[in-house]
Amino acid sequence: MIEKIAYAGSFDLFTNGHEWILREAALLTKNVVLVVANNPGKQYLFSLEQRVSIAMSIAKRINKTEQTNIEVVSVDGYVASAMKSMNIEYMIRGIRNITDFEQEKLLQTVNSTILGNIKTFFLMPPENLANISSSFVKALSGPRHWAWYVRNFLPSESWNAWIWKKIWELCPDDIMFPIEPTEECKLGNKTILSGHRFISQIIASYNSPSRSYHNAAHILDMLEFIKEKNQLVSETFWAVILHDVIMQDNNNLTVFGHHDKDISVEEKSAILVENLELTLGKRIIKTSKIKKHILATDYSKKISTKSIVSYADLAILFCDDNIYDDYSRNIRKEYSHYNDVDYAKGRLQILKSLFQTIQDKKLFISEQDIIQRNMTREIEFLKKFFTHKIII
């Protein structure tokens, strides 16, 4: 009987393939040790502490849903030596191709030399995971909207952590922040944000599973768009971070302590600038400019492209077909608490009104053809899908 089994790797990034092997290991024994290895001579995307934090979040989720007992440990040096000290005789490894097999044979020989009677289980992942590797997923970053493309390859904990890392790298202020709501700020030579609870609340809000579109990837898209326009400064950065932090139909209204239903969610988000001022200090931000940018994203009152933040927010309307279609599907998921009939009615009204305003005010002149094509495609889909239920 296998008392305990180890699954070791650098997990930089932690992929869906890694999670699949971890779950398979849990089927072999009740006790699984997830070993996050660190090589001081290797350059990583995430620090050891961050990789452990991400791994622990994933293990916690699996333990809770599957009643497993996955423990996470870190190792600086040889994994086999650490296993020996923990009295673990079994390992599990994934093999995707012939190259992996040859490498694993070599590792098995080395591990056996150190541990003697070590036994290794080799697993071949299912076809949909066979070509996923950390290096492959990392290579996909860079082009516009890349965050949406890599989403299908990573557990949500890993995906969110990577997106937030990219977001904070774009911050024009000399400050660094956590990539997870519970992570401590220990980040090199940059200023350590001692009172980062507010920032952690922001991260937790955008990381909510109910956020299919208005999440960290949307924030990153906007920031990269504004950077391309050479307008990414402290005020526009923080306006983007805060503009969608509160949504009407989610629980973070309570998290941030705003219950007034008579003001818009954008107005509530603008109020949070005061919390940001307390966290960062007046020397860094100009609150009035940030609030102005945030309120410019309240399209129920006015649609304008004078604010680069609202321009970036609406840029999804003139993106490629596949990205727009994914956006429309994600919007539907976010409003899944509405039945099909009510959603279709409301969405059709919003789309028609929005495009009419864009035409009347001559907004996005060079992009209007793309916007019309994207919106028309969604409108026709809604009409066709719900034609037997509603009258347009």
N, C-alpha and C positions, 0 to 999 in steps of 0.2 A: 504493500500500500504506500502511495506517495503522501508523505506527511506535509511536505512543503516544496514548492517549486519557484524558481526565480526566472523573471523575464527582464533581461538587461538591455540597455541601449542608451544613447545620448538623448534621444527624444527631442531633437531640435530641428524641425517641428514635430510635435506629437500628431500623427495622422490617423485617419480612420483605419488604416491597416494595422497600426499599433494597437488600437482599441480592440480590433477583431481578435488579434492574438491574445491579448490580455483576457478577454472574455473566454476564449478557448482554454486558456490555462486554468481559469476558475472552474471549468467543468472537470478538470483532472483531479483537483484537490481543493479542499476548503481554504487552504492557506497559500496565498500567492504573494511573493515579494517582488515589487516593481523596483528594479535597481536603476537609478538615474546615474549614469557614468559620466565622469568628467576627466578630460585629458588636458592638463595645463598647457600643453603645446599646441592645442587646437583652438581655432577661432570659432566661436559660436554666435548664433543669432541672439539667443537668450542666455543670460547668466545661469549658473548652476542653481542658484536660489529661485530664479524665475521658472526654470524647467521643473524643479521639484514642486513648486507651487501649482503649476498647471497640471502636473501628474497627480497631485493630491486631490485637486478639484475633480478630475475625471474619475479617479478611484472612489472618491466619496459618492459620486453620482451612481456608479455601478454597484457599489456596496449597498446603497440605499434601495435601489430598484430590483437588484438581483439577489439580495441577501448573501453576498459574497464577503470574503475577508481579505481584501487587498491592502497590503501595507506598502508604503513608499519609503525607500531609503536612498541616500546618495553615496556615491563612492568616488574618491579621488585616487586613482591608480588602477591596479588590476582587479577586474570584477571577480575572477576566480579566487583570488586571495580573500576577498571580502566574503564570498560565499562559504569558503572553508571556515572562516571565523564564526559564521552564522549557522554552521552545521547543515548546510543545504547541499544535497547531492544531485538535484535534478534541475535542469535548465530547459527553457523552451525558446525556440528561435523560428523565425519566419524565413522561408525560401521562395523567392519570386521567379528566379531564373537560374541558368547554369552558372553564371558568374557568382551569384549568391551561394550556390552549393559549394563551389570550389573554395570560396572564402570561409564558409562555415566549417568545412572539413579541416582547414588549417587551424582555425580557432579551437575546434574540438580537440585536436592533437595537443595544442598548447595548454588548454584547460585540464585535459587528462593528466598532463605532466605535473601540473600544480596540485590538482585535487585527487588524482589517482582513479577513484571509481566513479567519477562524474558521469551522469547519463544525460543525454540531450534529446529532446523531442523536436523534430523538424516538421513544421506545418507549411503547406502550400495554401496561400489565401485564395478565396474565390475570384472568379474572373474579373469582377468589377473592382477589385482591390489589387490585382496582380501587378499593375504598373505604377502604383502610387508609392512614392518615396519622399522623404523630407526634402532632398535636393531637387527633385522634380517640381514639387509644389513651390519651393522658394524661387525657382527660376521663372515662375509665372507672374511674379510681382513686377510692377513697373508701368505697363500700359494703362490708359484710362479705364476705370471700372474694374481693375484687376481683382479687387477684393471680392467681388461677386462671383468671379470665375473660380476662385480657390475654395469657396465656401463648401462645395460638395466633397472636398477631400479631407476636411479637418473636423474634429469634434468641436462643438461650439466654444468650449473653454480655450482651446488652442487658437481657434480662429479669432475670437475676441481679443485675446492677449496680443496676437500679432498685429491686429488692426490698431489697437491702442498704442502699441509701441511705435508704429508708423505715424500716428497722430501726434504724439508728444515730440517726435523728432522734427515735426514741422513747426513746433511752437517757437515763435520769434523771441520769447523771453528766456532769460538765462535760468530756467527752472526745469526740473524734471519731475515726473509724477509716476504713480503706480500704474501697472498695466492690468491689474485686477483689483476689485474692491477691497480685498483684505491684505494686499501686498504692502510691505513696508518700503519707504523711500530710502534706499541706500545706493545712490547713483553717481559715483565718480566725483568729478570736480565741480559739478553743477550744484547750485543751491539746493539744499534739502528742504522740502516743504514740510515743516513740522506739523502744521495743523491741516493735514490733507483729508480729513474726514469728509469735507464738502466735496472734494474732487472724487473721492471714492463713491459718494452717493450718486454723482453724475455718471460714473462708469456703470454702477449697478443698474441705473435707470435705463441706459442705452443697451445694456446686456440682457435685458428682460427677454425671455423666450417669446413674448407676445409681439416683440418688435421685429417684424419680418422685413420692413423697409426702413423705417425711421430708427436706424441703429448706427453702430459705429462705422459701418461701411459707407453709409450715406454721409456721415460727417467727414470721413476721409475723402470721399469723392469731391465734396464741396471745397475742402481745403486745398486739394491738388488743383482744382479748377481755378481758384483764386490765386494760387501761386503762379500758375501759368500766365495769369493776367498781370503779374507783378504787383499785386495789391494785398499780399499777405503780410499784415502788420499785427501788432498786439490786439488792436480793437476788433479787426475783422476775424482774427483767430478765435477770440473768446466769444464773439457774437455767434459764430458757427457752432461752437461747443455747446452753448446754452440755448440756442433758438428752438430746439425740439426736445429739450430735456423733460418737459412736462407735456403729457398728452391727455386729452380729455377723458379717455376711457381706460386709463391704466391706474395702477395703485400708487404711482410715485407722487400723486397729489398729496397723499398723506406723508410720504417720506420727507417732502420739502415743506410741509406744513401750510399748504394753501388750499382753502376750502371754499373760497368765494366764487360762486358760480356766475356772478354778474360780469366778470371780466374774462377776456379770451385767454387761451393757454399761452399765447405769445406774450400777453401782458404779465401773466404769472411768471413766465420765463425771464422777462425783463426785470422783474422784481428781484430775481436771484442774483443779479449783478451786484447787489449790495453785499450778498454773502461772499461773492468773488473778491470784492474790494477788501473785505475783512481778512480773507485768506491770503491775497497777494500783496495788498497794500496799495495806496494811491499812487505811489511812485511808479508803478508798473502800468496801470490801466487808466483809461479815461472813460468813466462809467457812462457819461451822456452819449458818447459816440456808439458804445456797445449797445445800449438800449435802443438807440435809433435804428441800428442795423437789425436788431431782433424784431422790433415792431414792424419793420418793412416786410417781414415774412408773414404778416397777418393778412392773407389775401381776401378775407371776408370783407375787409374795409377798402383796400386799395391794392392794385397790382402795378408795380413799377419796377423798372430795372436800374433805377438810379443808384440803389444800394448794390454793391458787388455781392453782398451776402444773399439778397433775394434773387439776383441774377444767377448765382451759383446754385441756389436751391431749385430754381426752375429749369436748370440746364438739362435735367433728366428728360424734359419734353422733346429735346432735339438730339437725343443720342441715337445710337444704332438700333435697328429694329429689334434685335434679340434682347438688348438691354432694356428697352422700353417695355417689351412684352413681359419680361421678368419682373420689372417694376410694377406693372399693372396687376400681375398675379400676387405679388407680395402685398400690395395695398389691399387686395381682397382678403388675404389671410389676416391682416391686421384688424379688419372689420368683420371678422367671422362671427361676431356676436350679433350681427344683423342678418336677418333672413335674406334669401336671394332676391326676393321682390323688392324689399326696402332698399337693399344695397344698390340694385340696378337703377332704381328710380333716382336715388341720391347721386350716384356716380355719373349717370348720364347728364343730370342737371349741372353738375360741377364742370364736366368736360365741355359741354356746349357753352356755358357761361364764360368759362376761362378762355376758350378759343375766340369767342366773340369779342371779349375785352382786348385780347392780343391784337386782333385785326383792327378794331376801332381806334386803339391808342397807338397803332403802328409799332408795336413792340417786336423785338426779335425779327427785324425785317429780313435779314439774310438767312434766317433759320425757319421762316414761316412755312415753307413747303414741307420740310421734314416734320415740323410740329403737326401740320394738318394731316400728313400721311399717318403718323403715329396715332393721333387722336381718332382719326376716322376709322382706323383698323380696330381700335378698342371699342368705339361706339357701335360699329357694325357687329362686333362680336357680342356685345351686350344685347343689342336688339334681336339678334338671331337666337341667342341662347334663352332669352326671356320673353320672346314674342308672344308665346301662348299664355303668359302670366300677366303681362302689364301692357298698358297702352302708352306708347311713346308720344 
